[in-house]
Amino acid sequence: MLEFLSAVSILLALLNPFLVIVYLFDVVKTLDRKRFYHVLLVAAAISAAVFSCFALIGDVIFSRLVQAEFASFQIFGGIVFLLIGIQFVFKGPSAVEILNGKSENLAGAIAMPVLIGPGTLSASVVVGKRLEPLVACGAIVLALGISVSLMLVLKELHDYVRQKREYLVQRYIEVAGRVTALYVGTIAVEMIMRGLQTWAQQF
Protein backbone atom coordinates (compact mmCIF):
# COMPACT_ATOMS: atom_id res chain seq x y z
CA MET A 1 0.00 0.00 0.00
CA LEU A 2 2.84 2.38 0.84
CA GLU A 3 4.49 1.69 -2.53
CA PHE A 4 1.18 2.43 -4.26
CA LEU A 5 0.73 5.73 -2.43
CA SER A 6 4.37 6.62 -3.08
CA ALA A 7 3.88 5.99 -6.82
CA VAL A 8 0.75 8.16 -6.88
CA SER A 9 2.53 10.97 -5.02
CA ILE A 10 5.51 10.89 -7.41
CA LEU A 11 3.24 11.19 -10.44
CA LEU A 12 1.15 13.91 -8.79
CA ALA A 13 4.28 15.92 -8.05
CA LEU A 14 5.18 15.84 -11.75
CA LEU A 15 1.57 16.40 -12.88
CA ASN A 16 1.23 19.33 -10.48
CA PRO A 17 -2.11 20.86 -11.56
CA PHE A 18 -1.37 24.23 -9.97
CA LEU A 19 1.64 24.62 -12.26
CA VAL A 20 0.22 22.80 -15.29
CA ILE A 21 -2.75 25.18 -15.31
CA VAL A 22 -0.27 28.01 -15.99
CA TYR A 23 0.77 26.21 -19.19
CA LEU A 24 -2.89 26.00 -20.13
CA PHE A 25 -3.79 29.58 -19.24
CA ASP A 26 -4.58 30.62 -22.81
CA VAL A 27 -6.74 27.51 -23.20
CA VAL A 28 -8.52 28.15 -19.88
CA LYS A 29 -9.17 31.75 -20.91
CA THR A 30 -10.51 31.07 -24.41
CA LEU A 31 -12.46 27.80 -24.14
CA ASP A 32 -15.87 27.48 -22.54
CA ARG A 33 -16.43 25.00 -19.71
CA LYS A 34 -17.83 22.16 -21.82
CA ARG A 35 -15.11 22.33 -24.48
CA PHE A 36 -12.35 22.62 -21.89
CA TYR A 37 -13.66 19.56 -20.02
CA HIS A 38 -13.78 17.54 -23.23
CA VAL A 39 -10.29 18.53 -24.39
CA LEU A 40 -8.72 17.90 -20.97
CA LEU A 41 -10.39 14.50 -20.53
CA VAL A 42 -9.24 13.36 -23.99
CA ALA A 43 -5.71 14.54 -23.21
CA ALA A 44 -5.84 12.64 -19.90
CA ALA A 45 -7.00 9.45 -21.66
CA ILE A 46 -4.13 9.72 -24.16
CA SER A 47 -1.68 10.30 -21.33
CA ALA A 48 -3.00 7.37 -19.29
CA ALA A 49 -2.54 5.02 -22.27
CA VAL A 50 1.03 6.22 -22.92
CA PHE A 51 2.03 6.13 -19.25
CA SER A 52 0.61 2.61 -18.85
CA CYS A 53 2.57 1.40 -21.88
CA PHE A 54 5.80 2.80 -20.45
CA ALA A 55 5.02 1.32 -17.02
CA LEU A 56 4.46 -2.13 -18.52
CA ILE A 57 7.09 -2.30 -21.26
CA GLY A 58 9.28 0.76 -20.76
CA ASP A 59 12.54 -1.17 -20.80
CA VAL A 60 11.53 -3.07 -23.94
CA ILE A 61 10.59 0.17 -25.72
CA PHE A 62 14.03 1.66 -25.15
CA SER A 63 16.24 -1.43 -25.46
CA ARG A 64 14.54 -3.18 -28.40
CA LEU A 65 12.31 -0.78 -30.32
CA VAL A 66 14.24 2.48 -29.97
CA GLN A 67 17.54 0.64 -29.46
CA ALA A 68 18.83 3.38 -27.19
CA GLU A 69 19.73 3.70 -23.54
CA PHE A 70 17.19 5.21 -21.17
CA ALA A 71 19.92 7.68 -20.16
CA SER A 72 19.85 9.13 -23.70
CA PHE A 73 16.14 9.84 -23.32
CA GLN A 74 16.75 11.52 -19.97
CA ILE A 75 19.44 13.79 -21.43
CA PHE A 76 17.43 14.77 -24.52
CA GLY A 77 14.22 15.20 -22.51
CA GLY A 78 16.07 17.32 -19.99
CA ILE A 79 17.38 19.60 -22.76
CA VAL A 80 13.84 20.03 -24.15
CA PHE A 81 12.49 20.81 -20.68
CA LEU A 82 15.33 23.26 -20.09
CA LEU A 83 14.53 25.16 -23.30
CA ILE A 84 10.85 25.37 -22.28
CA GLY A 85 11.86 26.64 -18.84
CA ILE A 86 14.11 29.33 -20.33
CA GLN A 87 11.35 30.44 -22.71
CA PHE A 88 8.93 30.59 -19.79
CA VAL A 89 11.26 33.02 -17.98
CA PHE A 90 11.12 35.48 -20.89
CA LYS A 91 7.72 34.83 -22.48
CA GLY A 92 5.51 33.53 -19.67
CA PRO A 93 2.60 31.16 -20.46
CA SER A 94 2.78 32.05 -24.17
CA ALA A 95 6.01 30.02 -24.34
CA VAL A 96 3.97 26.91 -25.18
CA GLU A 97 2.94 28.28 -28.57
CA ILE A 98 1.45 25.00 -29.78
CA LEU A 99 -1.45 25.56 -27.38
CA ASN A 100 -2.50 28.61 -29.36
CA GLY A 101 -3.59 26.56 -32.37
CA LYS A 102 -6.94 25.17 -33.46
CA SER A 103 -9.14 23.72 -30.73
CA GLU A 104 -9.47 20.33 -32.45
CA ASN A 105 -5.72 19.84 -32.04
CA LEU A 106 -5.59 20.90 -28.39
CA ALA A 107 -6.09 17.48 -26.81
CA GLY A 108 -2.95 16.12 -28.43
CA ALA A 109 -1.03 19.33 -27.71
CA ILE A 110 -1.99 19.20 -24.04
CA ALA A 111 -1.13 15.51 -23.79
CA MET A 112 2.29 16.15 -25.35
CA PRO A 113 4.29 17.99 -24.08
CA VAL A 114 2.29 19.31 -21.10
CA LEU A 115 1.22 16.02 -19.49
CA ILE A 116 3.46 13.54 -21.31
CA GLY A 117 6.91 14.87 -20.60
CA PRO A 118 10.33 13.39 -19.92
CA GLY A 119 9.72 13.50 -16.18
CA THR A 120 6.34 11.76 -16.22
CA LEU A 121 7.54 9.10 -18.67
CA SER A 122 10.58 8.41 -16.49
CA ALA A 123 8.34 8.17 -13.43
CA SER A 124 6.02 5.76 -15.26
CA VAL A 125 8.94 3.44 -16.00
CA VAL A 126 9.99 3.55 -12.33
CA VAL A 127 6.42 2.88 -11.14
CA GLY A 128 6.20 -0.08 -13.50
CA LYS A 129 9.33 -1.58 -11.97
CA ARG A 130 8.13 -1.12 -8.39
CA LEU A 131 4.53 -2.34 -8.67
CA GLU A 132 2.58 -5.18 -10.23
CA PRO A 133 1.28 -4.35 -13.73
CA LEU A 134 -2.38 -3.74 -12.81
CA VAL A 135 -1.46 -1.88 -9.63
CA ALA A 136 0.97 0.34 -11.56
CA CYS A 137 -1.74 1.19 -14.11
CA GLY A 138 -4.15 1.90 -11.25
CA ALA A 139 -1.67 4.31 -9.67
CA ILE A 140 -1.24 6.10 -13.00
CA VAL A 141 -4.99 6.44 -13.56
CA LEU A 142 -5.55 7.65 -9.99
CA ALA A 143 -2.81 10.28 -10.20
CA LEU A 144 -4.13 11.54 -13.54
CA GLY A 145 -7.69 11.56 -12.20
CA ILE A 146 -6.73 13.67 -9.18
CA SER A 147 -4.65 16.06 -11.28
CA VAL A 148 -7.34 16.54 -13.93
CA SER A 149 -10.06 16.98 -11.29
CA LEU A 150 -8.06 19.75 -9.62
CA MET A 151 -7.51 21.43 -13.00
CA LEU A 152 -11.24 21.36 -13.66
CA VAL A 153 -11.84 22.98 -10.26
CA LEU A 154 -9.22 25.63 -11.11
CA LYS A 155 -11.03 26.31 -14.39
CA GLU A 156 -14.25 26.92 -12.45
CA LEU A 157 -12.44 29.24 -10.02
CA HIS A 158 -10.84 31.10 -12.92
CA ASP A 159 -14.17 31.72 -14.64
CA TYR A 160 -15.76 32.87 -11.36
CA VAL A 161 -12.93 35.11 -10.17
CA ARG A 162 -12.20 36.59 -13.61
CA GLN A 163 -15.65 38.17 -13.79
CA LYS A 164 -15.07 40.11 -10.56
CA ARG A 165 -11.32 40.19 -9.85
CA GLU A 166 -9.43 39.78 -13.09
CA TYR A 167 -6.32 41.40 -11.61
CA LEU A 168 -6.09 38.51 -9.10
CA VAL A 169 -5.94 36.03 -11.99
CA GLN A 170 -3.18 38.03 -13.67
CA ARG A 171 -1.23 38.23 -10.41
CA TYR A 172 -1.50 34.45 -9.91
CA ILE A 173 -0.29 33.82 -13.46
CA GLU A 174 2.69 36.16 -12.97
CA VAL A 175 3.77 34.49 -9.72
CA ALA A 176 2.99 30.92 -10.75
CA GLY A 177 4.69 31.46 -14.10
CA ARG A 178 7.97 32.30 -12.42
CA VAL A 179 7.63 29.36 -10.05
CA THR A 180 6.89 27.12 -13.04
CA ALA A 181 10.03 28.32 -14.83
CA LEU A 182 12.18 27.56 -11.78
CA TYR A 183 10.53 24.17 -11.28
CA VAL A 184 10.82 23.12 -14.92
CA GLY A 185 14.41 24.33 -15.17
CA THR A 186 15.42 22.49 -11.99
CA ILE A 187 13.79 19.23 -13.11
CA ALA A 188 15.47 19.60 -16.52
CA VAL A 189 18.95 20.01 -15.07
CA GLU A 190 18.34 17.09 -12.69
CA MET A 191 17.29 14.86 -15.61
CA ILE A 192 20.37 15.81 -17.61
CA MET A 193 22.65 15.11 -14.65
CA ARG A 194 21.04 11.74 -13.95
CA GLY A 195 21.29 10.77 -17.60
CA LEU A 196 24.97 11.74 -17.68
CA GLN A 197 25.65 9.81 -14.48
CA THR A 198 23.94 6.70 -15.80
CA TRP A 199 25.79 6.99 -19.10
CA ALA A 200 29.17 7.51 -17.33
CA GLN A 201 28.66 4.43 -15.14
CA GLN A 202 28.68 2.24 -18.24
CA PHE A 203 32.37 2.96 -18.82
Buried (B, 14 or more C-beta within 10 A) or exposed (E): EEBBEBBBEBBBBBBBBBBBBBBBBBBBBEBEEEEBBBBBEBBBBBBBBBBBBBBBBBEEBBEEEEEEBBBBBBBBBBBBBBBBBBBBBEEBBBBBEEBEEEBEEBBBBBBBBBBBBBBBBBBBBBBBEBBEEEBBBBBBBBBBEBBBEBBBEBBEEBBEBBEEEEEEBEEBBEEBBBEBBEBBBEBBBBBBEBBBEBBEEEE
